Amino acid sequence: MEFPKFLLGDNTDYPTAIFVVHTEYPRFIINLEDDEVEWLEDFSQEDEKELESEAENLIEQAVAFYDREISRYED
């Protein structure tokens, strides 16, 4: 089964949270309410160095995805 690169997540236990799930490596969930990121991977020290440079770009993509999805909903 193929998944989109990003998915929106919702949970009534967290009514103000805005979850975006990144489904490709490195997988993560970001809560746009507070920008908290939960990585769904275990990283080696070498991976962590590479991740530092890539993380900012991936988070920007997640925010852009959310903005795009919301703009489509509002139309």
Sequence and secondary structure as in RCSB ss.txt:
>XXXX:A:sequence
MEFPKFLLGDNTDYPTAIFVVHTEYPRFIINLEDDEVEWLEDFSQEDEKELESEAENLIEQAVAFYDREISRYED
>XXXX:A:secstr
    SEEEE  TTSTT  EEEE SSS EEEETTTTEEEE S   HHHHHHHHHHHHHHHHHHHHHHHHHHHHHH 
